[in-house]
Amino acid sequence: MHGVAHTDHRSVPGNPLASEAEIESRSQTLALALLFAMAVSASGGVILLALRLPAGDSVFSIGLLHVLRGFGLMLVFALSLALMLERRSPPWSIALVPIGLLVLLVQGGVMAGSLADIALALVLSALLVRARQRHVLPDKHFAAMLLLGFAVACAGMAAMVLKGYAHPLAFENALLGRQFKDTLFHAAIAGSLQHSHIASIGLDGAVGLGYHTLSHRLIGAFATWSGLPDLMAYSLFVPVIGIPVLTFLILASLAVSQRSIGPAADPFIGAAVMVTLILLLNAAALMSIWFSESFVIGLWLLMLALLVMTSSEPGKVNIATGLGLALLVFLASQAKISVGAVLASGVCTWLFLSAGMRGLVMAALFGAAPFLFVYFSSYASAVADGGSMFGPFYFYKKFPEVLVAIIVIACVFYRFHRTDMRDGSNTLIFRLAITAMLASGFLCGLLLKLPGSAEGYFVSPALWASLFYIGYEGRLASWSPRAGWASRRTFAVMAALLATLLAVMVLVKAKPQRIPVAYLRSVEMLAQASGGEGTQGLLRSTVFGQVVEQVQADPTIDAVQVDPRVRQIWDGHDLCWTASLVIPATTRRPMLEGLPPAADRCELPLTYGFADYRPEVSSARILDDAAVCEKAAALSLKRILRVGPGGMTTLNCEIQNPLR
């Protein structure tokens, strides 16, 4: 083949200079990735606190301590992985990082308060000491990376305010009956898991829901640890933990590159260009990383699996590596079933090509089996409009820009394929695994028709995996603009800031004025309903707030029953059926007969768990105490908070005189 010869500086026996250069470049890259994640997390926390100022202080309030706790958890995750990658730990050990975070969150949820914070501080201190010894802490480029991190945090918060997903005032919006339906749905599941250990939206007792619940367990445990309502935990988790960890994992692809470490390489250039690509892809990939925490956590696990693959040597894949990948496929499927499906296709391809004939068995056991187990054991199949899941070309006709993005990436892959077939290394095998992921995502988008354009959750993971591959290819660090630019670094920073602006413009359909309007509308409604007293005023002035206070004052309450005549509960919602989700999402308690009253003629969705309830049985009715206790006994519930036209009473169905 014709081409320009290049010097290979990769680490090989007898070449100590190459080894030193590789170690130095890896450490610098990880330090930059860490600095960027810290900047995104800190900026997201500061912006969140600023946007929550109208809520004031109350028994439920996100404070500086909560932000610091989230920042510490993010840093524990990122530092642990940075140390593993810098030391070239066994590939399978990378799979233990999410397990460590899960254990930390669970112990925080069990211990809660200061003891959990002390445990977090001890773990973080040990990691910081070790990171300083290994030289993976950032020591330069602070101003540039902080600027980029702040820009990304601003873009993310703008998207969340506009969409309403994980809104900074999500809890307050829920008390006003105005919160986005998806966040209510997820918060209800998270609260049910913490209270009753059952995945349920709790519309008529805790009816089990087949769903991917890893994100709900993580965020629910974080809410318990922090003493925050689940909706506030969602507002905090996405900008302070979720997005920073994901961006760190994507930038970490630069540190595991198999490409040469040449004199022209500059880790900062690679990191800045990667940030630009993150923003551009987020704008074009339809399923924004700021709109779904379960998608973000699924992408965490996908990126970790890609790190396992890139850290392994071809032909030396052992059972431990296979088990590590199986664990990540299983957890990714539990976080987002679509991400698990796409990841399983890539893992199967990689294992089959890396392990010879035994790779076929490993692919079945460690790639396909974990995904299939989750799918058939705990996930309710999506029901598409019209009763069919198949709709050829439906998705790409609706979102042609996603098809364009796939075609562009396919062309890039074809270019790499032509020029680098001679590698014959893990680079080629990994490229084929990414190709399998792209193919599976493309086919799902081509053939499926799911509610809410959910096909995008199959297509988007493949696009994010391809972004990881671009970093792994190792070309970004040696890239530079043409002569005439004053500085490569200045150019890179300006390009990333321009991409941020472009991402925001795409997200808001070229109407940036909608962002402050969406936020100020929430603030205005909060001020009017609370009499200027913020969250504390809402808790007193709204029926939903009074229910929250009652449950807070009496944790022995098992469920809430609302009379259909209490119109403050059932009226005033953008979607009539979201009224049923507010109490489970804000109190962690199920309702009794919590569907909207039959007289309201509310059209219920087939999704969001509503298909598990029958309107003729679970719609709100006027009930006497005996009927409520009979219903409660059938569901093994004892103390019921009744919300009626005359106020609230607590019904104790264990004793003869039930009213307290």
Disulfide bonds with the S-S distance in Angstrom:
Cys576-Cys602 1.98
Cys629-Cys653 2.18
